[in-house]
Amino acid sequence: MKLDARKARIFLDDVANIVKVDKHGMLKLIGALPDEMATLLDRPVPRLHGLEGHTNIVFSGMGGSGIVGDIIRSWLGPKAGIPFFVNRGYDIPPFVGHGTLFLAVSFSGNTAETLSSFDRAIAKHCTVVALSSGGKLEKRAKEEGVPFYRLEAPEGTAPRAALGHMLVPLAQVLEAAGLVKARSELEEAVAVLRYLRGRIGPNVPCKYNESKQAALAVLGFIPVIHSYGILEVAARRWKTQFNENAKVLAWADYLPEMDHNSLVGWNQDKAGKGHACVILRDAPSESDDPRMTERIEATKELAWSNSSNIIEVYSEGAGPLSRIISTIYKGDYASVYLAALRGVDPLPVQAIETLKSRLGKGHLPRKGNPHNG
Ligand code: F6R
């Protein structure tokens, strides 16, 4: 189905059209985020002992689980007062050792890279905490006798839709380790997300709905999401949600680094017209350092003016978590609206399943890694 701009607006303004495409209810899962967070906040905090006195934190996870590490690092990393590293892959960084608090997070519990990094962290005698909804990670954590936190989400929830289920317990683990205070910012984020849901949910027409407007702006183009500072993680999430929910190519790029490379491509490659730019902005950071505002304006002129569309999306709320997660929320909704416009069911990610199962069959020779899928 190919929609022109006017038809696309009419299509999105009828909720029934979106619901019809969203066969597995991704929109509902996204809508539930603040309520899930509120419920988890009311649960007793996990009792974990011996988590104090570390010199660094390493979070290991992939995809929809890995992004939670980026959120935690951007939000709580600076408050923890010790280095916070997000690890993606089979291996772990060489500095990992006795002083490391190692958080192994896989929503399914079966992701090969995370299982491998878990084994390597155990071998390096770190303090390891594992979080999953079950799977091999739960089994391995129990075999090793390390603290395990079970992520409770409704059956069939996709990892990327279980953001709240991972974010709240992880923040609580860091609180239990005496590293940060997280509760009040989590409460603020719940309020901001609830308010936002009333503005970007499916019943709000395109005219007033920032997420529907974002989906319309990128429809038919390759979205390139730009951000900086604490919102870098939000650009990554917009990209991955466009990839997985709307099944489109999408890229993320970061300021000021992109002004030292991508700028030239944007400036001189006619292929820019095949792209739409999304700029994620954080007013508090820009008022702290107005050089970023100046840079964005200059980059618009020299680079993004050669794309087919530019939209700007602002963070909301006061604390860093609210600002990060409000920007993420706008993208999560936008990705489902884009999926609806493209007529694709947001939930299934067949290609990821195919790849995992192909690698799980273990055709390739590899040394020392028992976890293939
Ligand atoms: C699926 C998704 C993927 C997974 C990734 C890792 O919704 O978002 O990116 O998160 O393949 O799987 P888990 O999270 O189970 O370790």
Residues whose N, C-alpha, C, O or C-beta is under 5 A from the ligand:
A	BS01	F6R	M62 G63 G64 S65 V105 S106 F107 S108 G109 T111 A158 P159 R160
